[in-house]
Amino acid sequence: MANECRQLTLVKKGHYYLFRYMPGDEAVVIQTLIEKAENPKCPLDWFDAAVLSHQMGHRMAAEMQALLKNKMGMTGGSTRAADAT
């Protein structure tokens, strides 16, 4: 799971935007979204960057939740973890 390619997608005005990245490269993706949003020639704006970064954050929260549940199950602790979203 940790080495699988991740992707963010956005459909805007009939165009499909796809950003692929590897786990651990989230900061690079955020920087790329900032650069796209700052570029007046790029159709992606700050709202689009926020939507895409929210997608990434939501995925990361879900993965962390799964890891926490797995760890708690392995140590014999409670298998219920607080919702991170």
Disulfide bonds with the S-S distance in Angstrom:
none
